[in-house]
């Protein structure tokens, strides 16, 4: 387990170790509880955006239990290896792709890649901090993805019509979310920063 925090890159071996860890996580934690905080602090989960891009359209309506991610946040040397790392994240830097609301609001780079989005892997990642609801950071990521999608639209090209549609839909979904859940976000910020803000100027 302690091999994971020591590496910023994923070889094919480490990639398989991370997946095996998630497949057998509950048993491993029962045998060695210290594995859990070590895994939670490790950057070992590739995102699903592919090549580190941040504006991809999420597949709205993906399976609740199956594999939901799309491309991988790592480049592949061949069909069997995952070698050159672009972006690896901690579980608590990503969101749960089985939540339909999150799929509507976020780009693919905010979710684990396909291999880490099986029902077993997601159950383990939730124990390590994978977000199941939109956080304040997620709101910013959603807004950035809308901006990136809108910037990619070429008025002279019909091929970007899909991106424009996703941008409009996601922007509307984000505004609706903020209208309904702004109080929840305020409470979250207060819990996270309230003490430091309250006493910053004393």
N, C-alpha and C positions, 0 to 999 in steps of 0.2 A: 504494500500500500504506500509506503513512504517514498517509493520511487516517483510518484506522481507530482508532489509539490516541488521536486528537485529539477524538473524539466520544464522548459518553456516550449519545447517542440514535441511533436508526436511522430515517432517512427511507427512502422507497421506494428511492431511488437507492443509499444505503449498504447496504441490505439485499441488493440485487442485486449490489453490488460484493463483499460478503462471500461470497456464494454462488459468484460467478464466480472469486474467489480460490481457494476450495477445489476447484473443478472443475479448475483449471489449476495447482494448487499445486506439483507436482513440477517442472514446466517453469520456473515462475517462480523457484523456489529455485535451480535450476541456473544461471539467468541472473543472479540477484542473491541470494547467500546470506544477506545481512543481513535479507531479508524474514522469514526463519523466526523469529528471536527477537522481531522487532517484532510479528509476528502472534501469537506465543505469549503476549505480554504484553498483547494487546488484548482488551477485553471487546466481543465482536461476535457471540456466539452466543446466540440466544434459547433459553431452556429450553422443555421440552415440557409444562409444567404448566398453562399458560394462566392469565393474571391473577395470576401470582405465587403461586398456591396450592400448598401443599406436601404434600397428602395423597392425591392421586389414585392410583388403582390402576393399576399398570403392566400392560401386555398381555403376559402370560406366554406365550411361544411365538411371538413375532413373528419375522418373516423374518430370516434371518442376513445377507442381502445387500440387502434392499429397504429401504423407508422404514418406520421403526418408531415414530417419535415420534407424539404425538397433537396436542394443541392447541399453540399457540405462546405464548411468554412475552411477546408484544407484542399490543397492541390494533390492530385493523385499521380504517382509516377506511372502506374499501370493499373490493370483492373483489380489487383489484389493488395496494393500497398497504399498507405496514406503517409506521405513523406513530408512534403514541405508545408509547414504550418503558416497560415495567414492570421487567423484569429482564433484563440482559445479563450474560453470564459469559465468563470466559476459558475456553479449551478445557480447561485443567487443573483447572477447578472442576466439570467434568461427567464423566459416565460413559458407557461404550460400550453403546448399546441393543442391539447384536447379541450381547451376552453374556447368555445365558439366566439365569445365576445372579444377575446384577445386576438383571435385570428382576423377579425374584422378591423381591429384597430392598429395592428403592428405589422411591420415588414418581416420577411423571412429571417433576416439577420438577428431578430430578437428571440428566436426559438432554437432549440437543439436541432441538429441535423437529423436526417431520416433514421440513421442507425441508432441514435439516442432518443428516438421518439416512440419506441415500442411501449406497450402498456407496462411491461416489467421495468424497463429503464426509467420511464417517467415516474413510476411509484417510488423508485429509489432516489431520483433527483428531487422529488418533492421533499423527501426527508432531509435533503442537503440544502434546501432553501429555494428551489425553483418556485417562481411566483405563479400563483393561480388567479390573481386579480391584478388590475393595472395599478402600478405605483406612480408616484410623482415623476420618477425618472422615465417610466413607461409613457406617460403623457407627453413628455418632451420628445421621446423617440418616435411616438406616433406623429406628432406635428412635423418632425424632421422628415419622416418618410413621405408625408403629404407634400412637403416642399420639394423633395427630390423627385417625386413622381411628376409633379406639375412642371418642374424644370426640364424634365425629359420629353415633354410633349412638344412635337413639332407641328405647328398648325398646317403645314403644307403636306404632311405625311399622314395617310390614313392608317398606317401601321401602329401609330401611337394612340389610337382611339381607346384601346383597352386601358392603357396607363392613365389616360385622362379620366376615364370612367371610375377606375379604382381610386384615384386621387379625390374626386368629388365625393364618392361614397364614403371613403374613409374620413375625409374632413367632416362630413355630416355626422358620421357615427361618433367622432371625437367630440364635436360640439354637444351632441345629445348626451354623451357620457358625462361631460363636465357639468352640464345643466342638472343632471340627476344625481351626480355623485360628488359634487364640489365640497359638501360638508365632510364627507368621508376623507377626502384628500387633505382638507384642512386639519382634521384630527390627526391624520397620519403625520403631517408635517409638525404638528405641535408635539406629538409624542417623540418624534425623532429629533427635533431641534428646539423644542420649547424651553428646556432648562437653560441651554447655552444662550438663547436669545434673551431670556428673561434677565440673566445675570451678566450679560456681556458688558454693560456700561456701568455696573456697580463698582 
